Amino acid sequence: MDSSKRLAETDLEWAVGINRTSLKILGLWPDDKLTRRQSLVADARAFSIFLLMMLTAILPQMFAMFHVWGDIMAFTDNLQLSVPFSVTVMKFFIMWIRKEELKPLVNMIVNDWFKTKTALERATMIKQARIARTIVMLGGIMMTLASIILIIPPCFGYSMRYVTNITDLGKPLLLQSYFFREIESPFFEVAFIGQALSISLAAISYTGIDNFLGLVVFHICAQLDLLKYRLLNLHNFRDFNASLSYNVKDHLRLIRSVDAIDNTFNLMLLALLLFFGILFCMQGFLIISIIDGNGGDVSIMRICWLVSILINTFAHMCLYCIVGEILIAKCDGVYYATYGLAWYTLKPNQARDMMLMMIRAEKPLYITAGRIFPMTMSLFCSVRHSQFDKDIGWIYIRIAY
């Protein structure tokens, strides 16, 4: 018994350890085992990080946006970072205020790993957890590289931004910023370090919150697979009614979990969908500028930085849609499993109870963007192609004139 418990603890730490560490740094990990003092410390840390990002990144960039209104290149450069930062802070705030509602999901994951499992059930859970873990690691690597590119070169005089005389009167900061007075040493160094910390914490927030979504959804996908296996082998259980009752309760538990995820993440996903479209439009404008010959002052490093932003956002948006598509596919597996069972050979009362399971399984489970758009690959492809068509149209018109 002790060995099985140690194995469950090892599996749980392997599955959620990286994501839990990143969210604990931010004070956002939903943990109901914390004492009141520990909970207050976590909330204080989250509030401090939120305040830091607002004061050193969001507000200075908003002030700068009004001051570069007439310079289209500077305005676009501002949006390149101010929009992702605003979306990240919004995600951070939503995750913070919804932390109590997410605690049952974390408890569900912990309880499922500590349940007595067969080798097949453990292998199924590890298979889905490995996918989530791989996504966590890839997301962390991408955001780390993006942060390094944005923070390290400016330390040696190579800024990744479009530097202007409007907002950069002295040395350029990491982000396009406007303060009410010119900042000199040592206030410049303080602002520089504050923006570097904000960028690093925003990178952890952006990928950590997204990866939490992937972690929970892939765990639910594993439980849906196990539910499908149990339904396909329902005849092998001695007590059909007790087995069906257990599966119905498990199905309802998973439905409530998906509803909790959608309640938390639907506004985030809607904002990210809009952000994805805005970023593609901005990238299209920069491509036009380069083709038109006005981008001669853009360095190779800056071009690489702009491309890295596009790839990073593209990959994260694709992740949301892939996760939603896989969730729908797993729900379809449960639906077909109910029909795969020879329910027409059952007793009348058993067939009647089974039909209720069929009716509920017919309705797919999915996560949505603002409760409007189901997050699927078809949505991702439609957004990507529509934005690509707009960008190509702008380029074609520019070349024509």
DAKA-V887943 format. One record per backbone hydrogen bond with DSSP energy under -1.0 kcal/mol. NH is the residue of the N-H (numbers start at 0). CO is the residue of the C=O. E is the energy in kcal/mol with one decimal. If there is no record, write none. Layout:
nh co e
NH CO E
NH CO E
This chain:
nh co e
4 0 -1.9
5 1 -2.6
6 2 -2.2
7 3 -2.1
8 4 -2.5
9 5 -2.3
10 6 -2.6
11 7 -2.6
12 8 -2.5
13 9 -2.2
14 10 -2.1
15 11 -2.6
16 12 -1.8
19 15 -2.7
20 16 -2.2
21 17 -2.1
22 18 -2.1
23 19 -2.0
24 20 -1.8
27 22 -2.9
38 34 -2.6
39 35 -2.1
40 36 -2.2
41 37 -2.3
42 38 -2.3
43 39 -2.5
44 40 -2.3
45 41 -2.3
46 42 -2.6
47 43 -2.3
48 44 -2.2
49 45 -2.4
50 46 -2.6
51 47 -2.4
52 48 -2.4
53 49 -1.9
54 50 -2.6
55 51 -2.4
56 52 -1.4
57 52 -2.3
58 53 -2.6
60 56 -1.5
61 57 -2.2
62 58 -2.5
63 59 -2.1
64 60 -1.9
65 61 -1.3
66 62 -1.2
67 63 -1.4
70 67 -1.5
74 70 -2.8
75 71 -2.4
76 72 -2.4
77 73 -2.0
78 74 -2.1
79 75 -1.7
80 77 -1.1
81 77 -3.0
82 78 -1.4
84 80 -2.2
85 81 -2.4
86 82 -2.5
87 83 -2.5
88 84 -2.6
89 85 -2.1
90 86 -2.5
91 87 -2.7
92 88 -2.5
93 89 -2.5
94 90 -2.6
95 91 -2.0
96 92 -2.5
97 93 -1.7
98 95 -1.0
101 97 -1.2
105 101 -1.7
106 102 -2.5
107 103 -2.2
108 104 -2.1
109 105 -2.4
110 106 -2.8
111 107 -2.4
112 108 -1.8
113 109 -1.6
121 117 -2.3
122 118 -2.3
123 119 -2.2
124 120 -2.2
125 121 -2.5
126 122 -2.2
127 123 -1.8
128 124 -2.4
129 125 -2.4
130 126 -1.2
131 127 -1.9
132 128 -2.7
133 129 -2.4
134 130 -2.2
135 131 -2.2
136 132 -2.3
137 133 -2.6
138 134 -2.8
139 135 -2.3
140 136 -2.3
141 137 -2.5
142 138 -2.3
143 139 -2.1
144 140 -2.4
145 141 -2.2
146 142 -2.2
147 143 -2.4
148 144 -2.5
149 145 -1.6
150 146 -2.1
151 147 -2.2
154 151 -1.3
155 152 -1.8
156 153 -1.4
157 152 -2.2
162 160 -1.0
186 183 -1.4
187 183 -1.3
189 185 -1.9
190 186 -2.6
191 187 -2.7
192 188 -2.6
193 189 -2.5
194 190 -2.4
195 191 -2.2
196 192 -2.5
197 193 -2.3
198 194 -2.6
199 195 -2.2
200 196 -2.9
201 197 -2.7
202 198 -2.1
203 199 -2.0
204 200 -2.7
205 201 -3.1
206 202 -2.1
207 203 -2.5
208 204 -2.4
209 205 -1.4
210 206 -2.5
211 207 -1.6
212 208 -1.6
213 209 -1.9
214 210 -2.8
215 211 -2.4
216 212 -2.5
217 213 -2.5
218 214 -1.6
219 215 -2.3
220 216 -2.3
221 217 -1.9
222 218 -2.0
223 219 -2.4
224 220 -2.0
225 221 -2.1
226 222 -2.3
227 223 -2.3
228 224 -2.3
229 225 -2.2
230 226 -2.2
231 227 -2.2
232 228 -1.2
233 230 -1.3
235 232 -1.3
236 233 -1.2
242 238 -2.1
243 239 -2.7
244 240 -2.4
245 241 -2.0
246 242 -2.2
247 243 -2.4
248 244 -2.2
249 245 -2.2
250 246 -2.4
251 247 -2.5
252 248 -2.1
253 249 -1.9
254 250 -2.2
255 251 -2.4
256 252 -1.7
257 253 -2.3
258 254 -2.1
259 255 -2.1
260 256 -2.1
261 257 -2.6
262 258 -2.4
263 259 -1.4
264 260 -2.8
265 261 -1.9
268 264 -2.7
269 265 -1.9
270 266 -2.4
271 267 -2.5
272 268 -2.0
273 269 -2.0
274 270 -2.6
275 271 -2.4
276 272 -1.7
277 273 -2.5
278 274 -2.6
279 275 -1.8
280 276 -1.9
281 277 -2.3
282 278 -2.5
283 279 -2.2
284 280 -2.0
285 281 -2.2
286 282 -2.2
287 283 -2.1
288 284 -2.3
289 285 -2.1
290 286 -2.5
291 287 -2.6
292 289 -1.1
293 288 -2.0
297 294 -1.7
302 298 -2.2
303 299 -2.6
304 300 -2.0
305 301 -2.6
306 302 -2.5
307 303 -2.3
308 304 -2.0
309 305 -2.0
310 306 -2.7
311 307 -2.6
312 308 -2.6
313 309 -2.6
314 310 -2.7
315 311 -2.2
316 312 -2.6
317 313 -2.3
318 314 -2.0
319 315 -1.9
320 316 -1.7
321 317 -2.7
322 318 -2.7
323 319 -2.2
324 320 -2.5
325 321 -2.7
326 322 -2.1
327 323 -2.0
328 324 -2.2
329 325 -2.4
330 326 -2.0
331 327 -2.3
332 328 -1.7
333 329 -1.6
334 330 -2.2
335 331 -2.7
336 332 -1.7
337 333 -1.7
338 334 -1.1
339 335 -2.1
340 336 -1.3
342 340 -2.8
344 341 -1.6
345 342 -1.4
350 346 -3.1
351 347 -2.2
352 348 -1.9
353 349 -2.2
354 350 -2.0
355 351 -1.1
356 352 -1.1
357 353 -2.0
358 354 -2.6
359 355 -2.0
360 356 -2.4
361 357 -1.3
368 372 -2.6
369 265 -1.8
371 368 -1.3
372 368 -1.4
374 366 -2.8
375 373 -1.2
379 375 -1.8
380 376 -2.7
381 377 -2.1
382 378 -2.4
383 379 -2.6
384 380 -2.7
385 381 -2.1
386 382 -2.3
387 383 -2.2
388 384 -2.6
389 385 -1.9
390 386 -2.5
391 387 -2.6
392 388 -2.3
393 389 -2.5
394 390 -2.3
395 391 -2.6
396 392 -2.4
397 393 -2.4
398 394 -2.5
399 395 -2.1
400 396 -1.7
